[in-house]
Amino acid sequence: MRDFLDDRPIKLKRERSSSPASGRPFALAVVLCLLAGLLLVLDGQGLLTPARHTLELAFAPVARRLTALRDGASDLLGGPWGTSAMEARIAELERENSRLSDELLRLERAQVENVFLRQQLEIQRERPWQLLGAEVTVRSPDAGRRVMMLARGERDGLRPGMAVLGQLPGGPTALVGIVETVGPRTAAVLLITDIGSQVSGRVIHDGRAAVGLVQGQWQLGSRLRLAQIDRAIPIAPGDPVVTASLTAALGLPLDLAAVPPDIPIGSVEQVATTEQYQQAELRPYVDPDQVRYAWVILSQDD
């Protein structure tokens, strides 16, 4: 075995030649030079202009992005990052935020006011009334009386006895109360649903009208009642009821001379008959408890 191995020729790994490199790199350099020269010649003749423009358009977004990144990095590295500078910037942003919040609130209030003004114009277009809009600020916490306060008063021309109107979405403008007391900038309104409220009313049925007294019934478990109606004139559920402006004739103990006629109040729900009169339960067109903005009738055109 040893003799067999000794007889096999042993191939040694070919050692790298230390002779100079072959001529391939030189040939490659020559080719590149010739190619560069060819490109220069072609560019000089304008043959590469379309291709160059195409490449410029293709790489323009990348170039702009890289430029923006470079500028952002420069600003980041060169910006004032001291504690005082940061605090000043935060304070500036807080002031700007406060200003924008105030502006947004002003715009929202103006939008709401614009809606109420459009409603007022619609009412005045149909009725010969001079109106003054007023926000409902608070309501009486006393469950024994139904009163709301308006953000208008004597300085705005309000007087006791003036009619107060309200309107809910999709419904008519209707009577919700009578001005009871007036201060310089506020006024208390007794709601028509309060048991102490009494207004002369007229119910209309088949072209005929009967006059009665609209009384508040909230404390008695209902809303309104139309009493003292002549039995000779029939009334039925669904009949409309409006103000009659007959305060003096009915001898009411309230200053209601400023309440004009034909203000919608409500509609008849149920009818009952007594020995001498009829009376009807009414549903008001506008629930006074849901009113957030009202109009006071300052005067009416003759």
Buried (B, 14 or more C-beta within 10 A) or exposed (E): EEEEEEEEEEEEEEEEEEEEEEEEEEEEEEEEEEEEEEEEEEEEEEEBEEEEEEEEEEEEEEEEEEEEEEEEEEEEEEEEEEEEEEEEEEEEEEEEEEEEEEEEEEEEEEEEEEEBEEBBEEBBEEBEBEBBBBBBEEBBEEEEBBBBBBBBBEEBBBBBBBBBBBBBEEEEBBBBBBBBBBEEEBBBBBBBBBBBBBBBBBBBBEEEBBBBBBBBBBBEEBBBBBBBBEEEBEBEEEBBBBBBBBBEEBEBEBBBEBBBEEBBBBBBBEBEEEEEBBBBBBBBBBBBEEBEBBBBBBEBEE
